Amino acid sequence: MESGNILFALGLTLFAGLSTGIGSAMAFLSKKFNAKFLAAALGFSAGVMIYVSLVEIFVKAKDSLTEFYGYKTGYIYTTIAFFAGIAIIALIDKLVPSYENPHELKNFHGVNGVGLETGLGIGVGAGVDRETKLMRMGLFSALAIGIHNFPEGLATFIGALQDPALGLSIAVAIAIHNIPEGIAVSAPIYYATKSRKKAFFYSFLSGLAEPVGAIVGYFLLRRFINGATFGIIFASVAGIMVYISLDELLPTAEEYGEHHIAIIGLVAGMAVMAASLLLFA
């Protein structure tokens, strides 16, 4: 495997992970948070991820595994790996308490706005321990996002190694998905500490889990990487991305904007992904 391909894959993973900083910037620099735009972007990301997972990644995984094991056995392993990916990411979500899980987060309307909702049921001016609770939530959000970003980083990295164009599509979709996560970390930490530097630091730190996940995963698996390993990882990645889209992106998109805006974004994401796959076919 060429070092240039590995560096390209790592670069895409770094880009996807550090896009949490875009969320921080949106929170700090925007006086009026554009919730409809974010809803459309999240819907778009979900459309890209669902379409590429079911139309491209699952098919590539099936082709790889059927070539290695034969059609029926390979198809069975592909299906098992797909649902195993869903089970893995669902288990991670289950292990993170809902009130500290960024994927169960309530609306953030920007650090310059009023009426900040934190998921702890406390507003900006409520309670003596407001700063402590907000800081705790921000730190737990950073930890939870870091845990979620591990498999996402591996997904982007393996996708880029197998097919650079596919890896780019995954990276862009995950980057959009990471924007509200940046808000989730930076907003409560900023309110708790009044420090933009600390808020940015923890937001970027949570995003670094993606390239770390890619590197750790690659070094653990590189001795075992063959057609079968790629197939199993790819099928699992497809499951992970479908779960993220259905459990996180679409509900968050509807939380930030109108239902139809999220759906229009979803269809647009699918259409753009379909067009790009046709162009590179």
Steps between C-alpha positions, in 0.01 A plus 500: 500500500657830387592758761339771286163326527539468877585872536204598281266280707639643824461854367133439419445353845667802663281735295183314603596493868611861536182632341369511858686832500255629235222442752693699760551784253130501412414525869747781569489708183133489406278741690194339348528123470372378160312192614332435163830491317644256755186282474538485121872423532437219748228356277740524206767315698250227594400463134862462391575248774188286450534492121873427493464238775222299335584553132881505502663386825273201567536386137880532512504301824279229350717478186814468711356234731326294230823490304679369811235263640265431209169673425265366769747490792647836401155659484415359844823639650431839337154515654625392844782758491254773396274439799804450726607855408156626600519304826846638584406866456164443674683344797733801519194727506341284769808516724504881492235648734234679294533832683872506424478352153545763225276292274214550745571872520236769509518822296797737523431843358855634516703643785385853417132413536275454798309200624784249462373145543753250628318171526539524878181702526684815609498839333774762484400664823369206701652367819805564718697214342428615144867527397591164654213323328572662164871420523419140592264471207752649257775264615274194488382606155864523387567152641187351344575658162855366521367147558259531205770646276728195538297273267414795275871573457569139409209508254638806320855364499414153367262650244772732367753216482260286299367778275625864533181646343285297739718605794454865404121459494502335845733769638278786381185335640663435838646853505147647468381256767775625736395868483220483762729284715745791509217723622403236756846508657596867467177674606467360855875523566500863385210583732671320788848654459440813284811383314480463122842334499387221734180449302693473172762275660254240623303515176812431292616235747176304454546520122855363521351165601422438130861496373606320819235234434623469143865456602428258785260298285742485209797383709286240676352366177772550236645151544158351440387725214392293199185473290302343782612756761420790270158349430414455868623849592315657206173327584536608865576856388180498292301396808667765717428776247135399453450498879666841539276640227174361637569537873703824506501709184132497404361547855751785558410657165131500595588639844674798337258564214182395327427142400483579128832687505670190643335274240590732211859496626484119523380459139752759377781309674390175335477668158845659528650171617330311214628754246855482635497118487378514140774746406773279648348171377 
